[in-house]
Amino acid sequence: MRALADPSRRTVLEILRDHEATAGELAEALPIARPGVSRHLRVLREAGLVDVRHEAQRRIYRLRPEALVEVDEWLEAYRALWRHRLDALHTEVRRGRKAMG
């Protein structure tokens, strides 16, 4: 969860969600210097959110979506809460329409 707290790391994950990328490509997409991108990538690797493979002199990073299962499970309780609240709101809106009509 701590790895996801930083907006730059979330941006990296969003980019990697769509395609693999090198640190240089990620640095071009972020408003931070390449050493900062490398630090963010290290945090994401240590958290198990990204993998890296070597191709010649390049490091190619990719998202590990299975690592986000824990986050998804944690969020489910909040989704259920919002579903319940939205269902209640929908009920109240319907009641209001019946009262007006």
SULZI-V826330 format. One record per pair of residues at least 24 apart in sequence whose ideal C-beta (glycine too) atoms are under 10 Angstrom apart, sorted by the first residue. I is the first residue (numbers start at 1). J is the second residue. Records with the same first field share a line. If there is no record, write none. Layout:
BEGIN
I->J / J
END
This chain:
BEGIN
1->47 / 70 / 71 / 74
2->43 / 47
3->40 / 43 / 44 / 45 / 46 / 47 / 48 / 49 / 50 / 67 / 71
4->43 / 44 / 47 / 49 / 68 / 71
5->43
6->40 / 43 / 44
8->32 / 36 / 37 / 39 / 40 / 43
9->37 / 39 / 40 / 41 / 43 / 44 / 47 / 49 / 50
10->40 / 44
11->40
12->37 / 40 / 41 / 43 / 44 / 49 / 50 / 61 / 63
13->40 / 44 / 49 / 50 / 63 / 64 / 65 / 67 / 68
14->63
15->61 / 63
16->41 / 44 / 49 / 50 / 51 / 61 / 62 / 63 / 64 / 65
17->62 / 63 / 65 / 68
18->63
19->62 / 63
20->50 / 51 / 52 / 53 / 60 / 61 / 62 / 63
21->50 / 59 / 60 / 61 / 62 / 63
22->52 / 55 / 58 / 59 / 60 / 61
23->52 / 58 / 59 / 60 / 61
24->58 / 59
25->58 / 60 / 61
26->61
37->61
END
